[in-house]
Amino acid sequence: MNLMTMEHLTKYYTERMLFEDAAFSINSGEKVGIIGINGTGKSTLLKIATGLEEPDEGSVVRNRNLKIRYLPQNPQFEEGAQVLPWVLSQNEAEEGAAQFSMEADARMMLNRFSIDDFEAPVSQLSGGQRKRLALAGVLLSEADLLILDEPTNHLDSEMAGWLEEFLKNFRGALLMVTHDRYFLDSVTNRIVEIDKGKLYSYSTNYLGFLKLKEEREAMMEATERKRQSILRVEIEWMMRGARARSTKQKAHIARYEELRDQKAPVIGDKKVQFASASTRMGRTTIEIEHLYKSFGSHRLISDFTYIFLKNDRIGIVGHNGCGKSTLMKMIMGIEQPDQGTITIGQTIRIGYFSQENEYMDESMKLIEYVRERAEYVKTADGVITASQMLERFLFPRHVHYTRIEKLSGGEKRRLYLLRVLMDAPNVLILDEPTNDLDIQTMTILEDYLDSFDGIVIAVSHDRYFLDRVTRRIFAFEDNGRLVQYEGGYTDYEKAVREKRETAEDSPRGEAGKNGKNSAGSKGTAGEDGGQEGTQAVTARTGDGRTHAVKLRFTFKEAKEYETIEEEIGRMEERITEIDGEMAAKASDYSALNRLMEEKEALEEALLEKMERWEYLEDLAARIEAQNAR
C-alpha cells in the first residue's frame, strides 16, 4: 500500500537548488535509506515528508490516518523538560496497565541508551544524550512510518547493533538518512540517492546500490558518447552548407539542433584524488607511559602504556562516556593525566579532528576560511591553490564565495576536515570523524588515509570505517583497562565473542585463551601492518598487578634484520643489470617487454623491502635506547 507520494518536487535553499522536478514515494514495509553529499537536501526531504517544510513547487500526498514519527538531526526540547516525563509525554497511553507498561518500556529503552537519571532536566544532558533521548521517544511510539535523520550519531557500536536489529524487525515503513554503511546494508531494502537535484531509486541495499549506480553511470556515459558521435556527423553535414528548402532538410536541421542543445550528463567523480603531503617524522613519535585518569570516583584509564610506531593505524572503541575522547584530549594536551606521561616527538605534527568543530567565523566566505590557513597547498601531486583544494573536497567553484553560515552542518564538518588535512600533519587524531559527514566525503577520507604517511588514531563507532582504516583496536573494558586486539572492527568483534564463549565454557572464566592481552601486551599488527615487534606495553600478571614489557625483536625479525640489507643490495644490483640489458636489446620488442615486467616487479618488491628495513631500523634504535637506560 502506498503511504506517501511526492511529484514534481522543486525546492530551493537561499540561492541553491536542492530538488528540481523530482519524484518520490514510499510503500508499506519499505525501508528506505537516503544518501547524497552534504548540502544536497537529505534533511530537507525528510522535513518535507514529515510536513515540517513545504516544497516551492510540486505536491505531497500522504495516506489518510498515516502515523509518522520523526527524529530530527538536532532535537529541540521545551524548557523545563525532564527525561522520563518527556518520553512518556511523547507516547501517551491509556490509564492502568497500559500506562504502567509504557513507563516500564521507557525505562528499559533509556537504560539501553545509557540514560539512567530519569528525573534529570533535559537541559543538563549532553548533545549526544539528547539525541539518544529523542530516539528513545520515537522508537517507543506506534507508527506506520518512522523518519530518522542520522539515528546512529552518538550511539556506540553496541547501541548501533541493537538499533539495527530493532529496525530490521520493525513492521512499519522506514525512511532514514545515515552515513553508516554497514547499517544501511543490513537494514534497508531500497536506496534513494539525491544527486544534482534528482532522486534516483534503487530497490536494493547499499552494496547492491554501489553496483547499480556504476551501471547507471556507465550507461549514461555510453549514451553521451553516442550522442557526441552523431553530433559530429551532423556538424559536418551542416558545415557543407545544408539548405532548409525541403521538409526533409528542415527535419534534419531540427534533429541537429535537438542533439546540440541536449545537456551532457554530469557524472560524479568516481575517484576524487586528494593526497596532501605530510611532514617527515623522526624516531620519537608519541610515547604513553603508565597513564591514569579518573573523574571523581570513576576510573576512565588505568595504567595504559603504548609507543606508537610509524604508520600505526589504531582504532579506539568503547561505550559512550568511557574515556575515548578524554584520551585523545590528553594526547593533544587539552586534558592532563592524573598520573603517567605522554611524550610527543619534536618532529610530530598532529592534525586533530575533534567531535566539536573548531571555532568558525561563519561570516567568512569558504575561500577566505581556507586561504586563512594557506593560499597554496603542497600535495603529493605538487602545489595547488586553495580554490583547487576546495574543489577536490566537493565544494564546486560557484560556492567558494558563499558565507560559511549558508552551509549545512555536514558541509561545515567537511570544510573543517579539509582545513585539518591542509596542515600536512604526520599524526592524525580523528574523534568520531563519521558524525555528520556524508558517505562520499568518508570515502575521500578513507582513500586519503590509504596513502597517508604517518600515524592514524581514530575514535569511531562506525564499523565500516574502522574495518577500512585500522589495523589494531584498543577497547575500553572494565575499570579503565585498554585491551588490544589485532585487525579491524570485525576482527575485534570476533575476538570478543570467542573470549566470551571461552569464559562461559570455563569454570574459572579464563578469558585469555584467545591470545589477546590487556593494553597491547602482544603488540602484533601482522603481515598486513608490517609490525611484528613486541611493543613497550602493559601486561597484567596473574595477581592483577601490571608490569612493563620491554621492546624486543621476535626470532623472525632478528633473522630478517641480519639479512635484509644484503637482500636490498642484490635487488638494486639486478635492477642495474636490467637497465644495461634493456639498452642492449632496444630493438628486440619481446625481450624488452620481458625485462620491463621484471624491472617493475623488482622495483615494487624493493620499495616494500625498504619500508620493512626502515621499520626494523626504527625498532632496533628504540631497543638500543631502552637498553641504555
Secondary structure, DSSP 8 states (H G I E B T S, - for coil): -EEEEEEEEEEEETTEEEEEEEEEEEETT-EEEEE--TTSSHHHHHHHHHTSS--SEEEEEE-TT--EEEE-SS----TT-BHHHHHHHHS---TTHHHHHHHHHHHHHHHHTT---TTSBGGGS-HHHHHHHHHHHHHTS--SEEEEESTTTT--HHHHHHHHHHHHH--SEEEEE---HHHHHHH-SEEEEEETTEEEEESS-HHHHHHHHHHHHHHHHHHHHHHHHHHHHHHHHHHTT--TTSHHHHHHHHHHHHHHHS-------SS----B------S--EEEEEEEEEETTEEEEEEEEEE--TT-EEEEE-STTSSHHHHHHHHHTSS--SEEEEEE-TT--EEEE-SS-----TTSBHHHHHHHH-SEEEETTEEEEHHHHHHHTT--GGGTTSBGGGS-HHHHHHHHHHHHHHT--SEEEEESTTTT--HHHHHHHHHHHHT--SEEEEE---HHHHHHH-SEEEEE-GGG-EEEEESSHHHHHHHHHHHHHHHHHSTT--GGGGS--BTTSS---HHHHTB-SB-SEEEE-TTS-EEEE--B--HHHHHHHHHHHHHHHHHHHHHHHHHHHHHHTTT-HHHHHHHHHHHHHHHHHHHHHHHHHHHHHHHHHHHHHHHH-
